[in-house]
């Protein structure tokens, strides 16, 4: 019963990831219709596409404050409301500036969600299930992307106002998310360290860990005392947190310099560069979504058995090989479109199996409770800033340097990642958050 309770709580909170994925990808189906509807110039169209990403950076930047100040649960309510009003606002907007505002609000929801949801799940999960349960968040992100592509395809048959339905349909899962959060408790670690509410924290811990809940409560308090916990006043950039700060930043940078966002956002363009026709390119994009979904599912089922570090070692080797093959194909005079498609599918499989599944789990684990929200914010912010940079730079890189050199740069970055994982990345599987936090300080 207890195990199922924690899984249910985690799944509800991971719905924030589904909305995150849906919100991020849904604009791809509506962007041409939106451009025509308001007769947007190239610059205005660029702003329309990028505004949600700017909101995401803003949301990631501010994510720690509400999580620590008001609690993980209240912040999740705010995220659900942002998604709901963003969906309705963009669907009903008749003014371009209003449309932009609501897309920006949706982006803030994505950014705050990428901070708060993984923290919450990591704080209520038993140590031996934490990887799988936090991995549910990434699984739902990938599922949201896939469902939005499918939803866009189905709704896209509906005439010139179809784009409004594409964007508005997200209000339904957002409302469901808002309702379900009522049935989820507050994080026991937050209640202890930020509200000093020992009784309520113990009641929730008893559901999570019926046998050792008292020992876990004492461990959390002892760990906080040993760290000299100053509650919300703890500075993330003090000397004692130097190693987890380094790990979070480097991990998030490597996640993006693998080229993942360039491939997810520009997949049809990459396939056309390789000589595929427009229709085949769109079909290949759906294939990428399916491979991403399948291998994320496999990864979250093995992450607690195999460990975070081993997944990253396997993934890094696979990414280097796949990216090198893509690069080699583009250096040929006539690239083989089908071969490039196959190599990119292999690339997506290895990414989903390693980086994709591990990032939110690992960053949510490596910081002590008193700075966990700030640490998750730092990792998430680094991730989104790098995502924006790579998304912005990729079209210029690929047109000036060509596909071969662009993918060679990504390959080089993954060789550096392999060295980082091999030499510096600690293993966190099967250990309590307090044990991990303690070893990170030395």
Protein Blocks (a to p, Z undefined) as FASTA:
>chain_A
ZZmmmmmmmmmmmmmmmmmmmmmmmmmmmmmmmmmmnopafklmmmmmmmmmmmmmmmmm
mmmmmmmmnojklmmmmmmmmmmmmmmmmmmpcbfklmmmmmmmmmmmmmmmmmmmmmmm
mmmpcfklmmmmmmmmmmmmmmmmmmmmmmmmmmmmnojklmmmmmmmmmmmmmmmmmmm
mmpccdfklmmmmnopaklmmmmmmmmmmmlmmmmmmmmmmmmmmnopahjmlcfkbmkl
mmmmmmmmmmmmmmmmnommmmmmmmmmmmmmnopafklmmmmmmmmmmmmmmmmmmmmm
mmmmnopklmmmmmmmmmmmmmmmmmmmmmpmbacfklmmmmmmmmmmmmmmmmmmmmmm
mmmmmpcfklmmmmmmmmmmmmmmmmmmmmmmmmmmmmmnojmlmmmmmmmmmmmmmmmm
mmmmccfehiafklmmmmmmZZ
